[in-house]
Amino acid sequence: MTAFNYKDPDYTAVIRWRAETLEKFAKDPKLLTAAKVHYKHHPWDFITDWGMTFDPRNIEIGRQPAVPFVLWPRQVEYLQWVHARWLAQDRALVEKSRDCGVTCLSAAYAATMFLFWDGYTAGFGSRKEELVDKIGDTKTIFHKIRYFLETLPQHKPIFMPDGWDSKKHCAYMRCINPVNGATITGEAGDNIGRGGRTSIFFVDEAAFVEHQQAVDSALSQNTNCQIDVSTPNGSGNLFYQKRQRLNNTEQLFVFDYRQDPRKDEAWYQRQVATLDAVIVAQEIDRDYEASQEDSFI
């Protein structure tokens, strides 16, 4: 397959490969078994081979909103980094520009592990409950998890657990794998980390959580692998302090807009021309001083 054009994507070859591979799996169950073993230890391959993603911004430019989740190189690196942090039982931090897909990636990673690892337990938290789960709201974390699971090959659900019922097993703020006991749970606000124990816990937009120290204290006994993910929100908070402490370590992952193959200098200049300077500095340039009161950009 030729290099994928992320600026002007054509998913024809991807869809053809998926259809042909499903036929091979149907003819050779041993091939499917081997594939599942591979995907268990390489979740990024499962996501790019079978995942779907949804972007309503595609509609106005004449594209389908639901498209195969073809990962960019930096997205693969992010998933590999998360997996390594889980195996190492690290507490880590992701500093990101907006719209790099990190929340979608984290949701897809958790859903993939949920399918293939017995007893795996992933947790997600954010500053507001309606950002974690609100039925029908596409921006929530659990909508992304449900969408990923529900758009896997369904005509013969070879990857889903036997007896799977999305309404029963993936209800509000909780998904349960009825075969292997894996779960994905959600929490919000000051309650982040207070419930149960998890294999990995993602704190989404961690720099915007009101009581970051309290959340950290709760998660210290909840999980061995805490991943704080956020764009900057000034330098007077725990997220900023962690970022400085983790600089130049394996526990820090930086996701910059320049690593998004859909974006270039022309894209950036359009943002500069149309958005407030503080928004560009904080949300795109990852500037910790941009959001400070009385700051000058």
Phi, psi and omega in degrees: 000137179288166180303138184283135179265101184284337178283327179225072190289140172236113187266010183303310182295323179296313181295321178296316179299318180297316180296316180294321181291322176299322177296319178296318178299320181295326182277334186225090180302330179295326177295319178296317179299316179295322179297319180295323176297317179297313183296330179301322183258356178225067185301332178297327177290321178297318182296313182284334179283322190231349184286155173236152175225162186231127178223104181296344178290348177289335188297315185290348177252016172080020178247160177290137179288332179261117184222158175303143182274079180273110188286142170281162179305318181291329176293320175298316179299322178297313181296321177294323178295314178301315181298319178295323179293321177296314180296328181273355183057049181265156165255125193220175187217140176243119173259124189223152163282156178292153172067034172261000175081020185293321179295317177299318179296316180296319178295316180294322177298311181298319180295323179293313178298323177303326181282325194248348183245118179299130175073006180295136182229114178251143177237148176229137177223152175211174188290334180230144181298323182290350173272339178275312180204131172205111187307127178089353181265112188291343182277349184283156181296315184288334172297318179296321178295311180299318181298317180299314182292318185285343180258006169293161182312118188252339182297331167218096190289071187291341182259346183274150179294149177302137178080010183297130175226109187300324180291327181274318189262352177224065181273196186299122174061019182199131172240138181231128174274113186289350182261310187255359176079004178291151180219156170230126183233159179233148177215165184212158174059223182288350181272357180302125175089355183278342185256121170065203180227147182226153174288323180209145180225124178259124173259106185278138184048052187299330181291346182257357176293135188292311184247077187293324180293320179294320178295316178300318180297317180295317182288341179299333179252000181268322188211157173267350182226100178252127179244108175272125183237129179190157159277160181296153175217055181083175184255003183261044181213170184293326179300315179297317180298318178297317182301318179292321181292327184269001182305135179065027175240167178289347182276000178246131174235124179253126180243102185260149181300335180292344178269003176267113184294350177279347189242145179217190183296324178297319177299315182298317181295330175293323177295317179299322184284335188247343183250158175299144184299323180294320178297315179299315183296316183281309190279332183250312183276354177060044183268116182289338179274346186297324185268005180286142177299137180066020177280155179238126181257000000 
